[in-house]
């Protein structure tokens, strides 16, 4: 799941104005990790879609103008084959879902990096 920093900042800012309420149905033997009897809430802030590692590398290569040295290996112990953020709670509570594509986000990041470090 690729998530651009500006989307994370936007998600955090939007949650600041949304005061969480205790979950009165919360049970310790079957807990919902995003809620509690206490007034707090955890949100996933992500793009809600998996991105293949090789596509991620391809997009970086295109924007940097260099080919990566790839050492492809089989899945390693502990590696997670696929993951992405479930943003349903974020959408329901604050009406926000990150939208920056990997192509746009990497392009903007590389531009920022080059400007900032003057490279």
Steps between C-alpha positions, in 0.01 A plus 500: 500500500665824385394804700628849423599713799259782413212251521615386844522859622151573363360192672657590834378860480146386424496267801599786733151649474329165551485415870486125555241345725534192718381175345244374753488162322876445538587164657842400633463138388421606140656845473469736207857636480382830350272592792474469877283571799718811521431786256761434233507384139766356269477553125676346206610779269602334176413483134288189549657303216807279485793601279734235364859556606629476142251767389619722787861453382401564136336832593805610699727406208286700255511810719866479597614408150713206618453127513517331838735210559252223573582193703176305477455238770219272609262617771694512826377377840289773656431676168136593446391415144226764487369771729302818473319741729130456565379860511128430554502650853691808383250554217201448728623729779677785317406455133856461376684241294854555370495538122859575389609233252841340523594662168409850617639455851839367390529773236428769761737341752790478252445864399496608866811291577694645208398856588571458870840333458584689179579183306 
